[in-house]
Amino acid sequence: MLERYEIEVFLTLVEELHFGRTAERLRISTARVSQTVAKLERRLGVPLFDRSSRRATATPAGRELYAELRPAWDRIGAAVQHTIDTGRGRGGTLEVAFVDAATSQLLSRAKELFQEQLPDCAVRIREAQPAQVIPWLRAGDIDIALDMVTSAEPDITAGPVLVSEAQIVAVPANHSLAQRRSVTFADLEHTTVLQGPATATEQLTLVGAGQGVLPIGAHARRYHPRPDVAYLPLRDAPPVRWALHWRTADNSVRIREFVRAAAVAAEPG
């Protein structure tokens, strides 16, 4: 088995072809380079270099060993660096979730900006139901999610608001309310207001089937047009605000960088 320092000396000497430059590059003495090579040759039982003064040229055996060792050594170095980067939050895979397809475009742009800064960190984006976001974050199934800002959770951080939009209501196209220009929450008292874990697409399908009405962000007019659903302004509703959410304990580089990238992606224009 070769020691790490022996491998480094051997590979460097093959590349530099000079004992002095090898010593300088590795910050060791020339004598240490010579001693290491001699020890390595004794152990392997074959000459690895032809020497003349301070120069060294790899023998056929030395060139063969170099051809085998260099790519393997590079892979080991890359694996170690990848492990370090992952531990420091600069590598691995960032798991990102969204709860509405309309926000996925913002995340796609944020992903591009993010990977310009952290190219070794993969990003996987997937859809979640609203009720899944917090449990998934706590379980570590996802690292960060773009979700509506609601009640505060002590272990979950909500970042700056990225998108703020008016709240509207989706009603069945054949519902009496569909003829109105706008409505208030009071107008919805005698209707079924849909809630639950379903995605926006699933909930709007229920609206179209006459199962109830759904308060939703104004983006739905553009991203979820349906002939069986009418969208009406909800005059007394607060705006819908969207922000990234992540575990408060996770202050990694990749979380901070993705938050920054999303803020840039959300800027107008």
Helices and strands as residue ranges (DSSP letters): H 4-16, H 19-26, H 30-44, E 49-52, E 55-58, H 60-87, E 93-98, H 101-117, E 122-127, G 130-132, H 133-139, E 144-148, E 156-165, E 167-172, G 176-179, G 185-188, H 200-208, E 214-217, H 220-223, E 229-233, E 240-247, H 253-265
